[in-house]
């Protein structure tokens, strides 16, 4: 009797588990589909940070769905680029702390975004230079009695600050893309490699940019020409077509 009761209990438990498993799978499927639909809404509205959140949840619920993973990768890339733009704007307004936060967020979204990492380092240097300038001004004003030696009402000279390196990138009739990318990357102390499949033939780029930093000029070129870059070594990046991105992220 005890053996018979044990068998009946085991059979009942097995049936219960077998019934519960499809219900759990169905719930996970419904949840992933719901998150994916929400992600598509944010993707359409170009709210990339929210799209990343929803697509991430859909991938967690259904990790083997290639469509979910593809949309997540695209959202991560776009969210990184969007944060880069916010960082550039903040840097131009000399809000280096906000710019650093934006670049750090861009790097978190896309760890192969070497420009974001370089911009983070640059924002730290600019903040340090700003603090040193402020400290020097305070020391000069606090410990020394100044005697006016200029004419009354004369403008006080300001110490120049080498905080940004701006330049014009004017190639309306086109120039060799690889040479231009190398030149701009050289201004950032970066070495550049080019994916052989993406650059089998010489490529021309037509672009007109005025008063931009080298980093921002590279951002615009990558965006216009559908390129991306990945860190492959210390201060070294590899540039390729966006279509090659999955190959380098494996």
C-alpha positions in Angstrom: 0.0 0.0 0.0 2.8 2.4 0.9 4.5 1.7 -2.5 1.3 2.2 -4.3 0.6 5.5 -2.6 4.2 6.7 -3.4 3.7 5.8 -7.1 0.4 7.7 -7.2 2.0 10.8 -5.5 5.0 10.7 -7.9 2.7 10.4 -10.9 0.5 13.3 -9.7 3.6 15.5 -9.1 4.9 14.7 -12.6 1.6 15.6 -14.2 1.5 18.9 -12.2 5.1 19.8 -13.3 4.3 18.9 -16.9 1.2 21.1 -16.9 3.1 24.0 -15.1 6.0 24.1 -17.6 4.0 25.1 -20.7 2.2 27.8 -18.6 5.6 29.2 -17.5 6.9 29.2 -21.1 3.8 30.8 -22.3 4.0 33.6 -19.7 7.7 34.2 -20.6 6.7 34.4 -24.3 3.9 36.8 -23.6 6.2 39.0 -21.5 9.0 39.1 -24.1 6.5 40.0 -26.8 5.0 42.8 -24.7 8.5 44.3 -24.0 9.4 44.0 -27.7 6.3 45.9 -28.8 7.1 48.6 -26.2 10.6 48.7 -27.5 9.4 49.2 -31.0 7.4 52.2 -29.9 10.4 53.8 -28.3 12.5 52.9 -31.3 10.0 54.7 -33.6 10.1 57.8 -31.3 14.0 57.6 -31.2 13.9 57.2 -27.4 16.8 54.9 -27.5 17.5 54.6 -23.8 14.0 53.4 -23.2 14.2 51.2 -26.3 17.3 49.6 -24.8 15.5 48.9 -21.6 12.5 47.2 -23.2 14.5 45.2 -25.8 16.9 44.0 -23.0 13.9 42.7 -21.1 12.5 40.9 -24.2 15.9 39.3 -24.8 16.1 38.1 -21.2 12.7 36.4 -21.6 13.5 35.0 -25.0 17.3 35.0 -25.4 17.3 32.9 -28.6 15.1 35.2 -30.6 17.3 36.7 -33.3 14.9 39.6 -34.0 15.0 40.7 -30.4 18.8 40.6 -30.3 19.1 42.5 -33.5 16.8 45.3 -32.3 18.7 45.4 -29.0 22.1 45.8 -30.8 20.7 48.6 -32.9 19.2 50.4 -29.9 22.4 50.1 -28.0 24.4 51.7 -30.8 21.9 54.5 -31.3 21.6 55.2 -27.6 25.4 55.5 -27.5 25.4 57.9 -30.4 22.6 59.9 -28.8 24.5 60.2 -25.6 27.6 61.3 -27.6 25.6 64.1 -29.1 24.4 65.2 -25.7 28.0 65.1 -24.5 29.2 67.3 -27.4 26.6 69.9 -26.7 27.4 70.0 -23.0 31.2 70.3 -23.8 30.6 73.2 -26.2 28.7 74.9 -23.3 31.7 74.2 -21.1 29.6 72.0 -18.8 32.3 69.4 -18.5 30.8 67.5 -15.7 27.5 66.9 -17.6 29.5 66.1 -20.7 31.5 63.5 -18.8 28.3 61.8 -17.6 26.9 61.7 -21.1 30.1 60.2 -22.6 30.3 57.7 -19.8 26.7 56.7 -20.6 27.6 56.4 -24.3 30.6 54.1 -23.4 28.3 52.0 -21.1 25.9 51.5 -24.0 28.7 50.6 -26.5 31.9 49.5 -24.9 33.7 49.5 -28.3 33.0 53.2 -28.6 36.6 54.3 -28.2 35.7 58.0 -28.9 33.4 58.0 -25.9 36.2 56.8 -23.7 38.6 59.3 -25.1 36.1 62.1 -24.6 35.6 61.0 -20.9 39.3 61.4 -20.4 39.3 64.7 -22.1 36.5 66.0 -20.0 38.4 65.1 -16.9 41.5 67.0 -18.1 39.4 70.0 -19.0 37.8 70.0 -15.5 41.2 69.8 -13.9 42.5 72.8 -16.1 39.4 74.8 -15.1 40.0 74.1 -11.4 43.6 75.1 -11.6 42.7 78.3 -13.4 40.1 79.1 -10.7 42.6 78.3 -7.9 45.2 80.5 -9.4 42.7 83.4 -9.7 41.6 83.0 -6.1 45.2 82.9 -4.8 46.1 86.0 -6.7 43.1 87.9 -5.4 43.3 86.6 -1.8 46.9 87.0 -0.8 48.2 90.0 -2.7 47.3 93.7 -2.6 46.9 94.8 -6.2 47.9 98.3 -7.4 46.2 99.6 -10.5 48.7 100.4 -13.2 46.4 100.6 -16.2 44.2 103.4 -17.2 40.8 103.6 -15.4 38.1 101.8 -17.3 40.6 99.8 -19.3 39.7 96.2 -20.2 41.4 93.6 -18.0 43.4 91.0 -20.1 42.2 87.4 -19.8 44.5 84.4 -19.9 43.8 82.3 -23.0 42.5 78.8 -22.2 43.4 76.0 -24.6 40.3 73.9 -23.9 39.1 73.0 -27.4 40.7 72.4 -30.7 38.3 73.4 -33.4 38.9 73.2 -37.1 37.1 73.3 -40.5 36.6 70.1 -42.5 35.8 71.4 -46.0 35.7 68.8 -48.8 32.7 69.7 -50.9 34.2 68.0 -54.0 35.3 64.9 -52.1 38.5 63.5 -50.6 39.9 60.1 -49.7 37.9 58.8 -46.7 40.7 56.8 -45.1 43.2 59.7 -45.3 40.6 62.1 -43.7 39.8 59.6 -40.9 43.5 59.1 -40.2 44.1 62.8 -40.1 41.2 63.5 -37.6 42.1 60.4 -35.5 45.7 61.7 -35.4 44.4 64.9 -33.7 43.0 62.7 -31.0 46.2 60.6 -30.7 44.5 57.6 -32.1 45.9 54.9 -34.4 43.4 53.7 -37.1 43.0 50.4 -38.8 40.5 49.7 -41.6 38.5 46.6 -42.2 39.7 45.1 -45.5 36.2 44.0 -46.5 34.8 47.4 -45.9 37.5 49.2 -47.8 38.4 46.9 -50.7 38.1 49.9 -53.0 39.2 53.6 -52.3 36.2 55.5 -50.9 35.5 59.2 -51.3 33.7 61.3 -48.8 32.1 64.7 -49.4 31.6 66.8 -46.3 31.5 70.4 -45.2 31.9 71.1 -41.5 32.9 74.4 -39.8 34.3 75.0 -36.4 34.1 71.4 -35.1 36.3 69.3 -32.9 38.1 66.3 -34.6 36.0 63.9 -32.5 32.8 65.4 -33.6 33.9 65.5 -37.2 34.6 61.8 -36.9 31.1 61.2 -35.4 29.5 63.0 -38.4 31.6 61.1 -40.9 30.8 57.7 -39.3 27.1 58.6 -39.2 27.0 59.9 -42.8 28.9 57.0 -44.3 27.3 54.2 -42.2 30.5 53.3 -40.4 31.4 52.1 -36.9 34.6 51.6 -35.0 35.9 49.2 -32.4 38.8 49.3 -30.0 41.5 46.7 -30.9 44.4 47.9 -28.8 45.7 50.8 -26.7 44.6 54.0 -28.4 43.9 52.0 -31.6 40.6 51.6 -33.3 39.4 49.6 -36.3 36.9 51.2 -38.7 34.4 49.1 -40.7 30.9 49.3 -42.2 28.1 49.0 -39.8 27.0 45.8 -41.5 30.3 44.2 -40.3 29.5 45.0 -36.7 28.1 41.6 -35.7 31.3 39.9 -36.9 33.5 42.0 -34.5 31.1 41.6 -31.6 31.2 37.8 -31.6 
